[in-house]
Each structure stands twice: as C-alpha cells, then as structure tokens.
Amino acid sequence: MIRRLALLLWLPLAAAAQPVPEPEDYRMDHYRAPVPATLSGAAVVGPEAAYALWLGGETVFIDVMPQAPRPANLPEGTLWRDKPRYSIPGSIWLPNVGYGALAEITEQYFRDGLARATGGEKTHPILLFCLEDCWMSWNAAKRALAWGYTAVHWLPEGSDGWMLWDYPLERITPEEPQPQSN
C-alpha cells in the first residue's frame, strides 16, 4: 500500500520533470502549461540575466500578459475594474498578443507596439515575458523572430520568476493602440 501511494505521488512529479519539446509552430491552446527550455533564434534568459539586461537599460521589456475584457453582458451602471498588472518596471504591456492565432487587428497592434518600442530597429534588443509556464510569451517571442527581430530574449519564468528573486515590480497599464495614419 505504501509503495503504491509513493508511486502515485511520484508519477506527477516525474511527468512534470520531462522536458517539453520545442514545437515547430505556435501553441494554440492550454497556454498555462510547462514550456520548452528553448526557442530557436532567441536568447532564453532566467531572472538574473533579465535583471542584468534591465539594469543595462538597452533592452526593451515587453509584457504580453493577457487582459480580460469587460464582460459584454454587465448590467448598465455596473462598475468594472480591471485586475491590476504588476510587472517589471518600465515594461511595455501589449496584452493578448501571445495567442497562437491573432486577429488582424491584434497582429497590427503587436507589430506597431514592437516598432514603437524599438524605434523601428529590428536589431534593437527586446525581452518578452508573461508569467511562469505561460506559452503567451513563447508565442510572442517566436512571432517577433518571424517578423525579423534579431535580438530577441525570452524570459520563461516571466514576472513570477522576477518576483521570486525579489526584483522590483510596478503597476503598469496596457499600451494604447495608436491611430493609423493614411
């Protein structure tokens, strides 16, 4: 009986310890799950290396944490308060850009946000993150690479890992979409 119980307790730990293979395409569902340790073309960094980049001041930090929309069926007059996002100081929050498939308007929002953040220089260093075990940042970093950004860093531990090291956090708000000029 004790052996069976020990085996039952050990199996989930053993499964969690298995490395996640890097997929060829974007993750399309179950975004809060273990992520690969690699992202071809990107520099994968931990919280300490991310902190060094942050202190250096050259790398733009892009938070891709999703933001829940205001429910459409709220009764008139109902107060709605977004959940606050505490993130790496100075980060640019581009919510909802890490899904596997993006609507055209969301893709344009992401492209525009990256271009503004880097001054249009695709060689400018960027670091993408979300939370720990969040495929949103992996997808977003992969997409930035596909669009020709060459100095892409990915922080798999996200703001959770940053906070674990007791690095500073600040409340941020989403980057507003910019009007399109014709």
N, C-alpha and C positions, 0 to 999 in steps of 0.2 A: 504494500500500500504506500509506504513512504517513498519507494523508488518511483512508483507511478506518479505520485504528487510532484516529486522532484523533476521528473521528465516533463510533466505538464507545465511547470514553472519555467523550465529551461528552454523549451521549444520557442516561445515568443521571443526570448532574448536572442536565441541563435538565429532566428529568421530576421530580426532587426539588424543583426551584425553583418548580414550578407551584403556585399557591395551592390549598389544599384547601377546597372549598365547605362551608359550614356546613349539615349535614343538618337536616331537619325533625324527625327522631326520634332515638332513642338509637342509638349504634353497637352492633351485636350480635356482632361478631367481629373478628378481627385488631386487637386492642386496642393493639399496639405498632406504630404507623404514624404518619406525619405527620398532624397535627391542624389544624383550621381556625385562623385568626388571630382569629376572632370567636366569641362566644357571646351571642346576643341576650338582653338583660336583665342580663348580668353585666359587671363591670369586668374586662377582661383586663389583667393586670399582668405585668411582667417581674421578674427577680430584684431589681433595685434598688428598684423600687416596693414589692415584697413586703417587702424588708428594712426600708424606712421604716415600713410598716404594723406589722411585727414590733416595731420599736423603740418605736412609739407605744403598744403594749400593749393597744389596744382591740379588735383583730381576732382572732378565734379561728381558728387554723390547723388544718385537718382534712386529714390524710394518708389517702388511700384506696388506697394500695398493697396489692395482693392479698397474701394469706399462703397459702403452700402448705399443704395439710392433711397430717397424718401419714398415710402410706400405710397402708391397711387391711390389707394382706397381709404386714406385717412379722412375722417370727417372734417368738414370745413371748420377752421378755427383751432384745430389740434396743433399743439406745439410740437415741433420736430427738432431734435438736437442731434447733430451728427456725433458719432463717437470720436473723441479727440484722438489724434495720432501723435504719439511721442516718438521722435526719430533722432537720427544723427544730426547734430546742429549744422545748419547751412545746407541741408539736403533739399533737393527739388522733388516734390511729391507729384508724380504722374500716375494717379490711380488708374487701375483697371487696364493697364497696357500689357499685362503679363499673361493674359489668356492665350490659349493655343491658337484660336481663330479670333481675329479682330474685325470689328465692323470698320468700314472705310473711314468713318469719322474718328474712330478711336485710333486707327493706324495713323491718320494725319495728325492727330493731337500728339501722338508719341513722336513722330518724325519732327514735327515743329518744336516740341519740347527739347528733344536732343539737339536740334540745330541751334536753338537759343542758348542752351546750356553750354555748348561747345564753341559758340561764336561761328558756327558753320564749318569748323575744322574737324574733320573726321579722324584726325590723328590726336586730337586732344584727349587726355586720359579721362575715362568715366568709370564709375563703380556702381553697379546695380545690385540692389538688395531688396528684401521684403522681410519675412520672418524666417526662423529656422524651419527646415523641412517644408519649404514653400517653392513650388515649381514656377510661380509667377516670375521670380527674379531670374531663374534659369531661362525661361522662355524669352523674357525681355532682353537678356544679355545675348542670347542666340540670335534674336531678331536684329539687334544693333550690329552684330558681326555681319549678318546677311546684308545689311544696308551699307556696309563698307567702313564701319568704325573699326579702327585698328588697335586702339589702346583700351580694350575692354577688360575690366576687372569684375569678378563676380564674388560676392560675399555670401556663401551658402547659409551661414549662421544668422544672417540678417541682423536686424535690430535686437533680437533676442540675445545673440552671442555678444553683441556690442555691450548690451546692458549687463550681461553676466560678468564682464570684465570691469564693470563699474565706470565705464566711459560716460561722458555727459550725454544727456538727451534734452531735446526741447520740443515743444509743441509746434507742429507745422500744419499748414493748410495746403490743399491741392493747388497746383499751378492752374491758373485760369486759361482756357483756350483763347488764343489771340484771333482777332477778326482777320479774315482772309482779304488780302488786297488783290484787286483785279487789274 
